[in-house]
Amino acid sequence: MQKIAVLGAGISGLATAYYLKKSFPSSEIKIFESEKSAGGKISTRTEKEFLFEQGPRGVRPSGKGRHFLQFVREIGLWEKLVPSNKEAKIRYLFLDGKLEKLPTNPLEAITSKTTDGAIGAVLKDLKTPQKDNENESIREFIERRFGQKIADNLIDPVISGIYAGDISKLSASETIFFLTEPERDFGGVIKGLIKASKSKPDIEESFGEIEKSALVTFKGGMQTLVSKLVEILGENLSLGTKICSLKKNENKIEVTYGSEIFVADFVVSTIPAFVLNEILDGFDTKLNSLLEKIVYAPITVSSLGFEKNVNSLTGFGYLVPHKENQAILGGLWNDQIFDGISPKNKSSFTVMLGGACSENFDSISESEFTETALEATQKHLGFSEKPSVKFSKVWSKGIPQYNVGHKKIVEEIQTVLKDENLVISGNFIGGVSVIDCIKNAKLLAEKYKI
Ligand SMILES: Cc1cc2nc3c(=O)[nH]c(=O)nc-3n(C[C@H](O)[C@H](O)[C@H](O)COP(=O)(O)OP(=O)(O)OC[C@H]3O[C@@H](n4cnc5c(N)ncnc54)[C@H](O)[C@@H]3O)c2cc1C
């Protein structure tokens, strides 16, 4: 492979280029990014000393998070890692019109409204016979094994917080596989979880205390990760370069931007499915019909900064089940999650709105989202102070949805591309989290290493 093109400089594209550079040191690798800056959904904005994340705010370091920690150490960012505060383990749910603390120990679990019905749900799982869950939605799977209350009160808001998704459409086996696999392999979720807790992690090397924190970010926020990769990949990166066509030409691929063409021996696309669908030229048209089936949920991230502490509660923030009919999906209390995110004794909130179940998302303006986020935060937390900083970031196609049937679409994409020198990657294949994007980039480079 003499000339390699990587499309997109989000975390998938940057990490892919990083690992490809290691596997193919003598190849010419070019990363094409349409925007003037790299990072894609990673977008940190600082206003009046407040640091706001408009995309991912951190990474869970435990479990498969070791892939992330390993990467961070390898690229020389270990010293910049910031673990979340102890308070970040405290979380709330908005239930029956008010904020209810999720239990942090078994005693709290007995009295908490959030775990109402949990004992019945456990018994239901222990009694429910095993069934093939491969094609079930999250709602079907959870209701069958744990009942509707758990689906509505707990799973629905948690899934909103990760996928901004609709649990009636998302595939259980593609998203909550840590629950479906125990049923598949051991006949029940609880039974399986107990057995699986003894299994070995992917990476055996331990990274110490930091793995115990709920979340990690970097000094300067998630943008620090992007800046480091941009520094490492500087000469390979071409910003403000929108790819407008990807044309198959015998055993090469012509990558066109503006009036120029980069003739590549190998192309890795990490751009969104709907963009790739528009630029393919000369490939099997089945690929287009498969890419068209990948849908994205819209999400708006509103940022609010206050000159004093207006929040009387302690914790990470809260999630809102859809059944509560509120205007927001949840709120995060940034100043309590990580130190150094906002000045001392000032409150910083991130509010998520929209999601796969939202109606009229495209007709709502950025400022309307901001006002809705502010009103909801004031109402839920019971204060009336005005923010000194407020703005929103609208991602109209924010997060790919791993809906029922997604696995089959991805398998068919891979079959169509079997003999092509085009590889499709990015967050609509192999997981949406930053960890997944990095892990998949590493696996991809290893797979093609000769
Ligand atoms: C609001 C929000 C919050 C999130 N929170 C978390 C979190 O806390 N933790 C976590 O792990 N994950 C989180 N995620 C998920 C995670 O951030 C994303 O899945 C991940 O960053 C996606 O990276 P990517 O590189 O695959 O795609 P993207 O970041 O979308 O990158 C694709 C890149 O391709 C570029 N591009 C598009 N078209 C072209 C073209 N024609 N030519 C050249 N370039 C092009 C784009 O400009 C972009 O830079 C969140 C996502 C969102 C939206």
The ligand as an ORCA input file, in Angstrom:
! r2SCAN-3c Opt
* xyz 0 1
  C     -23.521     15.098     21.991
  C     -22.683     13.859     22.019
  C     -22.191     13.411     23.226
  C     -21.397     12.258     23.269
  N     -20.875     11.857     24.467
  C     -20.003     10.827     24.501
  C     -19.285     10.537     25.692
  O     -19.438     11.221     26.715
  N     -18.405      9.502     25.664
  C     -18.173      8.772     24.533
  O     -17.359      7.839     24.570
  N     -18.816      9.052     23.378
  C     -19.710     10.066     23.331
  N     -20.331     10.398     22.153
  C     -20.064      9.582     20.957
  C     -18.714      9.932     20.314
  O     -18.366     11.236     20.611
  C     -18.780      9.797     18.786
  O     -19.372      8.576     18.414
  C     -17.375      9.885     18.185
  O     -16.731     11.050     18.605
  C     -17.504      9.834     16.671
  O     -16.243      9.908     16.066
  P     -16.055      9.599     14.526
  O     -14.691     10.015     14.162
  O     -16.460      8.197     14.216
  O     -17.150     10.512     13.774
  P     -17.205     12.098     13.705
  O     -16.733     12.692     14.953
  O     -18.581     12.416     13.231
  O     -16.135     12.453     12.573
  C     -16.409     12.380     11.203
  C     -15.551     13.453     10.525
  O     -15.738     13.372      9.094
  C     -15.745     14.697      8.599
  N     -16.381     14.711      7.262
  C     -17.707     14.625      6.987
  N     -17.895     14.691      5.634
  C     -16.671     14.809      5.067
  C     -16.211     14.911      3.712
  N     -17.056     14.907      2.677
  N     -14.869     15.026      3.497
  C     -13.988     15.028      4.536
  N     -14.382     14.943      5.832
  C     -15.699     14.824      6.098
  C     -16.506     15.471      9.669
  O     -16.296     16.873      9.550
  C     -15.946     14.868     10.946
  O     -14.821     15.565     11.413
  C     -21.125     11.549     22.072
  C     -21.632     11.996     20.852
  C     -22.392     13.152     20.815
  C     -22.908     13.664     19.482
*
